Structures are given as structure tokens and as C-alpha cells.
Amino acid sequence: MNESPEEFEWESTIHLKIEAVYALRSVLKYALETWPGSPARPAEEQEFLFTMIELTNRLALEHSFVSLEQDKDHE
């Protein structure tokens, strides 16, 4: 996603536990697997699912790095 902040009509911040990120990613993957395709559903919906799965992957990766840094600091 390369949108600039000016392109958003509205945005917000949410705080999730890592377990919620994993659960959300699972739900998104299931929605993509069972997506009926176009024209039954808008093609943009599939792109949205890909984007959201990528986002949850990034969140999980970031959590892994933060956890590694915290573990290293506690050694």
C-alpha cells in the first residue's frame, strides 16, 4: 500500500494482541480461499483480502523482531 495520508478519508489505530493478529490472518486466508470470484463479488474485494493478509504478515513479523530484541535484552 503506497497511499499517502492525504488519500485516506478516515483512519484509526487499533491495539491487538498477537493472538488476535494470527486469528485475523486465519480468517482473512479462509475468506480468500472461499472467495467466489468475480462477478459474484467485486474484484476489488480479492485485492483487499491480499492486502490485509500482507498487513497481518507484516504485523506478525514485526512482533517476532520485537520479541527477539526483548529476549536479547533480558540475557
Residue, then its C-alpha position, 0 to 999 in steps of 0.5 A: m500500500n503506497e497511499s499517502p495520508e492525504e488519500f485516506e478519508w478516515e483512519s484509526t489505530i487499533h491495539l491487538k494482541i498477537e493472538a488476535v493478529y494470527a486469528l485475523r490472518s486465519v480468517l482473512k486466508y479462509a475468506l480468500e480461499t472461499w472467495p467466489g470470484s468475480p462477478a459474484r463479488p467485486a474484484e476489488e474485494q480479492e485485492f483487499l483480502f491480499t492486502m490485509i493478509e500482507l498487513t497481518n504478515r507484516l504485523a506478525l513479523e514485526h512482533s517476532f523482531v520485537s520479541l527477539e530484541q526483548d529476549k536479547d535484552h533480558e540475557 
